[in-house]
Amino acid sequence: MNRGRPKIHYDRGGEVLSIEVKRARSVDSDIQGNAVIDYDRRGNIVRVNLYRFDFDAFRKGRRVMKRFARVA
């Protein structure tokens, strides 16, 4: 596994959040809803892509969750 930090890229126009966990060739993928997880030949996660990801909506939801966490 790559010991470095994951690389995160957001394509606002395409609404795709991509998280590269390690630099490797993807040979298999799992698709569940708007999420795609890519695996290398050993079964390790290479990349996670979230499609139709609205970063602004995520930020608003995160604020609500933070307020809730302070109250709870």
Phi, psi and omega in degrees: 000143178293124181280347180285179179283148175295149176265129183243131179226136177238123176260100184298318181297317180271353183052052179236123173259121182241128179240111178269114183279321178208155178275106178199162179281132177277132179239350181208155181217149169246136179239127178220109182062238180262012181250136176234126178248124180259142182238152173273183184294342178266358179091007178278146178290129179258315187207149173235126177243130175246116182266155185056038181269115180261104185296325179295317177295322178299315179300317179297315179296325179295320178299317179298317180295322178296317178297317178299318181296325178291326182283320185290000000 
